[in-house]
Amino acid sequence: MAERLVTGDKAPAFTLQDSRGKEVSLDPASGRSTIVYFYPAASTPGCTKEACDFRDSLSSLQASGYDVLGISPDPVEKLAKFAANEALTFPLLSDEDHAVAEAYGAWGEKKNYGKTYQGLIRSTIVVDPDGKVSLAQYNVRATGHVAKLRRDLNLDA
């Protein structure tokens, strides 16, 4: 299992394709912070709830200086359908080989119904404008996560 990131670590750089096939990179040089959240599978109930919560909070997050990137192991085509069906207005990135998830410590051992397997661990990493991790949360719950994240970042609800 990849080592989890902690506050102060340098965030691993990446470039992935978004739901439109366009390459998107983590860009700390933008002078803004980036919320990078990892979710297991597009169009599943928990992931849909979490994505819609980010969508509904996007304008206030952006006004507070935060951009949002969602990353899953889904192929670009599945992400395009997910984005269209849910009117998602932030980039959804395809990490099919889960290399970025591994670099961020968001890929590892999971247990479900008594079975152990390797998979994506629902995680959120906030990267500051200098490219450093300012907050790292692993094994987050889909429901209520954005509200908790806003509290953790001291943003108005």
C-alpha positions as CSV (number, residue, x, y, z in Angstrom):
1,M,0.0,0.0,0.0
2,A,1.3,3.5,-0.9
3,E,2.2,5.7,2.0
4,R,-0.5,8.3,2.9
5,L,0.3,12.0,2.5
6,V,0.4,14.3,5.5
7,T,0.3,18.0,5.9
8,G,3.4,19.6,4.6
9,D,4.3,16.9,2.1
10,K,4.9,18.0,-1.5
11,A,1.8,16.9,-3.6
12,P,2.7,14.6,-6.4
13,A,2.4,16.2,-9.8
14,F,0.0,14.6,-12.3
15,T,-1.6,15.0,-15.7
16,L,-4.8,13.0,-16.5
17,Q,-7.5,13.1,-19.1
18,D,-10.8,14.7,-18.0
19,S,-14.3,13.6,-19.0
20,R,-13.9,15.5,-22.4
21,G,-10.6,13.9,-23.2
22,K,-8.7,17.0,-22.4
23,E,-5.4,16.8,-20.3
24,V,-5.6,18.4,-16.9
25,S,-2.7,18.9,-14.5
26,L,-2.4,19.8,-10.9
27,D,-1.3,23.4,-11.1
28,P,-0.1,24.9,-7.9
29,A,1.3,27.8,-9.9
30,S,-2.3,29.1,-10.3
31,G,-2.1,30.8,-6.9
32,R,-5.2,28.8,-5.8
33,S,-5.6,25.8,-3.6
34,T,-6.9,22.6,-5.1
35,I,-9.2,20.0,-3.5
36,V,-8.3,16.7,-5.1
37,Y,-10.8,14.1,-4.2
38,F,-10.7,10.4,-5.0
39,Y,-13.9,8.4,-5.4
40,P,-14.2,4.7,-6.3
41,A,-16.8,4.6,-9.2
42,A,-18.8,7.1,-11.2
43,S,-22.6,6.8,-11.1
44,T,-22.7,4.7,-7.9
45,P,-25.0,6.1,-5.1
46,G,-22.2,7.3,-2.7
47,C,-20.0,8.7,-5.4
48,T,-23.0,10.5,-7.0
49,K,-24.0,12.0,-3.6
50,E,-20.4,13.2,-3.0
51,A,-20.0,14.6,-6.5
52,C,-23.3,16.5,-6.3
53,D,-22.3,17.9,-3.0
54,F,-19.1,19.3,-4.5
55,R,-21.1,20.6,-7.5
56,D,-23.6,22.4,-5.2
57,S,-20.7,23.9,-3.2
58,L,-18.4,24.7,-6.1
59,S,-19.1,28.4,-6.5
60,S,-18.6,29.1,-2.8
61,L,-15.4,26.9,-2.7
62,Q,-14.1,28.7,-5.8
63,A,-14.9,32.1,-4.2
64,S,-12.9,31.0,-1.2
65,G,-9.9,30.2,-3.4
66,Y,-10.4,26.5,-3.9
67,D,-10.6,24.5,-7.2
68,V,-12.0,21.0,-7.3
69,L,-10.7,17.9,-9.2
70,G,-12.4,14.5,-8.9
71,I,-10.3,11.4,-9.7
72,S,-11.5,7.9,-10.2
73,P,-10.3,4.7,-12.0
74,D,-13.2,5.0,-14.4
75,P,-12.5,5.4,-18.2
76,V,-13.1,8.8,-19.8
77,E,-16.3,7.7,-21.5
78,K,-17.9,6.7,-18.1
79,L,-16.8,10.0,-16.6
80,A,-18.4,11.9,-19.5
81,K,-21.7,10.2,-19.0
82,F,-21.5,10.8,-15.2
83,A,-20.7,14.5,-15.7
84,A,-23.6,14.9,-18.2
85,N,-26.2,13.0,-16.1
86,E,-25.4,14.9,-12.9
87,A,-24.5,18.3,-14.5
88,L,-21.1,18.3,-12.9
89,T,-19.1,21.4,-13.7
90,F,-15.7,20.6,-12.3
91,P,-13.1,18.3,-13.9
92,L,-13.5,14.5,-13.4
93,L,-10.2,12.8,-14.2
94,S,-9.6,9.3,-15.3
95,D,-6.9,7.4,-13.5
96,E,-7.5,3.9,-15.0
97,D,-4.1,2.5,-13.9
98,H,-4.6,4.1,-10.5
99,A,-1.0,5.5,-10.6
100,V,-2.1,8.9,-9.2
101,A,-4.3,7.3,-6.5
102,E,-1.3,5.2,-5.5
103,A,1.0,8.3,-5.4
104,Y,-1.5,10.0,-3.1
105,G,-2.0,7.0,-0.9
106,A,-5.6,6.6,-2.0
107,W,-5.2,3.0,-3.4
108,G,-4.8,0.1,-1.1
109,E,-6.4,-2.7,0.9
110,K,-10.1,-2.5,1.4
111,K,-12.6,-4.8,3.1
112,N,-16.2,-5.3,2.0
113,Y,-18.6,-8.1,3.2
114,G,-15.7,-10.0,4.6
115,K,-13.6,-9.9,1.5
116,T,-10.2,-8.2,1.2
117,Y,-9.1,-6.6,-2.1
118,Q,-7.1,-3.7,-3.6
119,G,-9.2,-0.7,-4.5
120,L,-9.6,3.0,-4.3
121,I,-9.9,4.5,-0.8
122,R,-12.3,7.5,-0.7
123,S,-9.9,10.3,0.1
124,T,-9.5,14.1,-0.1
125,I,-6.2,15.9,-0.3
126,V,-6.1,19.7,-0.3
127,V,-3.1,21.1,-2.1
128,D,-2.0,24.7,-1.3
129,P,-0.8,27.2,-3.9
130,D,2.8,26.2,-3.2
131,G,2.1,22.6,-4.1
132,K,2.1,21.3,-0.5
133,V,-0.5,19.2,1.2
134,S,-2.5,21.4,3.6
135,L,-5.0,18.7,4.5
136,A,-5.2,15.0,3.9
137,Q,-8.3,12.9,4.8
138,Y,-8.6,9.2,4.1
139,N,-11.5,6.8,4.4
140,V,-14.0,9.6,4.3
141,R,-17.7,9.1,4.1
142,A,-19.5,10.2,0.9
143,T,-22.5,11.6,2.7
144,G,-21.7,14.9,4.5
145,H,-18.1,14.9,3.4
146,V,-18.2,18.3,1.7
147,A,-19.8,19.9,4.7
148,K,-17.2,18.4,7.0
149,L,-14.4,19.5,4.6
150,R,-15.8,23.1,4.6
151,R,-15.7,23.1,8.5
152,D,-12.2,21.7,8.5
153,L,-11.1,24.4,6.1
154,N,-12.9,27.1,8.2
155,L,-15.2,28.1,5.4
156,D,-18.6,29.5,6.1
157,A,-21.3,26.9,5.7
